[in-house]
Amino acid sequence: MTRPKLNLKPAKDESGNVLVAQGEVVPEIDSTSVRSQMTTNWLRESLAKSDAVAIGASFDRTELLNHVHLFDLGTDAATSISAENSIEKMLAHQLAAAHDLAMRLCSLAMMADIGPLNIPKLTNAAVRLMEAYQGGVLALHKIKNGGRQTVVVQHVDVSAGGQAVINGALTSASKSRQGEGLRDDE
């Protein structure tokens, strides 16, 4: 199914800078279009890079979010992660869509009248979406941190009779057997 493209132009401030809101280009307000008026009443900011490709891509992202009724959720996600480029924005939009659909499937699975065979199907689909969401968050973390991990190794010498206090993250000990307490040597 192809969506009709809107003939949108970017709104500009007095200096000729393209305006953006929530990280996307603001379309020029067409006073004859109710839809245009509804979708352009945003907080406006100046756009750092205003070439035709970036503007077109911003409009495309906005249209895709509007098409699936996720503009607010998607742009909020992009703002929350401080998306700095198109890839981060698109990933934030995908995360919003996965979250939305997973929650809707959970809601459907909890309905009493869907039949016992549909509950596991809906639940499994929701779980897969939640796993995809978590994978997307990890991918976003890698993008934001350049795929680097930082490991800090500290060496502490304690002389005989001395005491040391080490402040850091604690991990819980594993259980020796199912249902039993911790071993003395852990």
N, C-alpha and C positions, 0 to 999 in steps of 0.2 A: 504494500500500500504506500503510495507516494503522497506526501503532504505538500500542499501548495506553499510556495515560498512567498513570504511577505516582502514587499518592496519597502524596506525600512532604511532610514538614514540615521546616522548617529547624531544625537543632540550635542551641541557645543556651547561652551560658555562664551563670555564676552571677548575673551582672548583667542578664541578659535580652538581651544583644547577640547578634545572629545570627552564627554562626561560618562562616568561609570557609577554603578551602585552595586553593592554586594559583589564586587569583582567582575561584573558584566557591563557591557556597553549599554547606555541608556538610549533607547530609540527616540528620534525626534517626535514630539507630540503633534499628532494630526488632530486638529480640533473637530474634524468630522467623524473620527473613529472613536466609538465608545470603548472598544477593546484597547486601542492605543492609549487612551486616557487612563484606563484602569491599570495597565501594566507599566506605566512610566512615572507614576507618582512615588518615586523612591528617593531616599537620601542620595544626593549626587556628589561625586568626587571627580577629580581630574584623572584622566587615564595617562599612564606614563608612555605607552607605545600605541599610537593610533593609526597603524597602517591598515589598508583595506582588508588584508587577510585576517588580522587579529579582530577587526570589527565584525567581519562576516562570521568568523568562528564563534565569537561571543553571542551574536544573534542566533546562530544555530544551537548553541548550548541552551540559551534561554528558551527557544522554541521547543526543544526536546523536553526540557523540564516542564514547561506549560502543557505540552501534549499529554504527559503522564500525570498531570496535576501535582507536581512535586516542586514547584518553583520555590516556595518558602523553605521547605525541608532541605532541598539541595543547596540553595544559596546560603542557608544558615550553616550547613555542614562545611561548605567551602570557606566561609568566614571563620568558623570555629577552629579550623586547622590552619588558618592563615595561608590559604593557597596562594602560592607565588607565581604559578604558571598554569598554562592550559591543562597539562597532564594532571596536576594536583586538583584542579577544579573538576575535571571529568571524573577522576577517581572519587572525589567527595560526592559528586552527583550519583555515581553508581552505588556508593555506600548508602546513601539516602534511599535509593530505590530498593536495594536489597533489604534494608531495615524495614521499610514500609511494607513490602510484600510479605516478608517473614511474619511480621506482626499481624497482618490481615489473615494469613493462613492459620496462625495460631488461634485467632478469633473464630474462624470458620470451624476449626477442629474442635472447639469447645461447645459448638452448638449441639443441642440434643437431637435434632431431627435430621442429621446428615447421614445416618446409618453407620453401623459398626465397621463396615469395610472401608469407608472414606476417612475415618479418623487417623489410622496409621499412614495413609497416603499423604494427607495434608500435613501431618506432624513431620513425616520424613522430608517432605518438600521444604517445610519451614526450617528444619534442622540444617539441610543443605544450604539454604540461603544464609543462615546464621554463620555457618562455617565459611561460606564465601565472603561474608562481611568481615569476619575475623581475619581471613587471609588478605583482604583488601587493606585492613588497618595495618597489618604487618608490612605489606608492600609500601604503603604510605610512609610508615616509619623508616623503612630502608631508603626511600626516595629522599625524605627530609634529612636523614643522617648520613647520606652517601654510602649506605651499606656497611658502615663501620661499627664495630663494637669496641668498647673501652673496658679493659680489665685492669683493675688496680691490685697489685700484689704488694703487701707490706710485710716486712720482716721485723719481729719484735724479739729482743733479747731480754731475758729475765734472769738475773743472777740468783744464786742459791739464797733462799730466805726472802727474796723479793716478791712483790705482787705486781701484776699488770692488769690494767683495765683496757679492754679493747672495745671500742665503740664501732658498730657496723651492723649490717643486716644479719639477722639470725635465721637459720633454716631449721625446720622441724625435723626431728629424727624419724627414721622409718620404723614401722612396727615389725617386730620379729616374725610374728605369725598373725593371721587374720583373727581378730577378736582378743588378742592378748596385749598386754602393756608393753612398754619399752624395755629393752634389755638394759642391764646395768652398764654394759660397755659402750652404750650409745650416748 
